[in-house]
Amino acid sequence: MSERTEGWGHVTNARNACYFRNDRSLCGRWLALGGPEWESNQALGTAPGKGTCKGCWTKRAKEEASLDRSAK
């Protein structure tokens, strides 16, 4: 069974959940040595809500939009 390397998670000192890829947050603020604690909800959502890093959400939304355009 492989371990998760990407998704929404948080580290102890962070107020908000960030999107991590290979233990680094997309916003660039956090490095999770040993990996973050993964969130149960991995959906992006329509807007960054309370408890979600706005920087990570914005970058992830751009990535998903780019993937949607290339799939068409």
C-alpha positions in Angstrom: 0.0 0.0 0.0 1.5 3.3 -1.0 1.5 6.4 1.2 -0.1 9.6 0.1 2.2 12.2 -1.3 -0.3 14.9 -2.3 -3.5 16.4 -0.9 -5.0 18.6 1.7 -3.4 18.4 5.1 -2.1 20.4 8.0 0.9 20.6 10.2 0.9 21.4 14.0 1.7 25.1 13.9 -0.5 26.0 10.9 -3.9 27.6 11.4 -5.3 26.4 8.1 -5.1 23.3 6.0 -2.7 23.6 3.1 -2.3 21.5 -0.1 0.9 19.4 0.2 2.8 17.8 -2.6 5.9 15.8 -1.5 5.7 17.3 2.0 5.8 20.9 0.8 2.8 23.2 0.7 1.8 24.9 -2.5 1.9 28.3 -0.8 5.5 27.7 0.2 5.0 28.4 3.9 5.2 24.9 5.2 7.4 21.8 5.0 6.0 18.7 6.7 8.9 16.5 7.7 7.5 13.0 7.9 4.3 14.2 6.1 1.4 16.3 7.2 -1.7 15.0 8.9 -4.1 14.4 6.0 -7.6 15.9 6.0 -10.5 13.5 5.4 -12.1 15.9 2.8 -9.8 16.2 -0.2 -12.2 18.2 -2.4 -11.1 21.6 -3.6 -14.5 23.3 -3.0 -15.8 26.4 -4.8 -14.0 29.0 -2.7 -11.4 28.9 0.1 -13.4 28.5 3.3 -12.6 29.0 6.9 -9.6 26.8 7.8 -8.3 26.6 4.2 -5.1 28.3 3.0 -6.1 30.9 0.4 -2.7 30.7 -1.3 -2.8 26.9 -1.7 -6.4 27.0 -2.8 -5.7 29.6 -5.5 -2.8 27.7 -6.9 -4.7 24.4 -6.8 -7.7 25.9 -8.5 -5.4 27.2 -11.3 -3.9 23.7 -11.7 -7.3 22.0 -11.9 -8.5 24.6 -14.4 -5.5 23.9 -16.5 -6.1 20.2 -16.4 -9.7 20.7 -17.4 -8.7 22.7 -20.4 -6.1 20.2 -21.6 -8.5 17.3 -21.2 -10.9 18.9 -23.7 
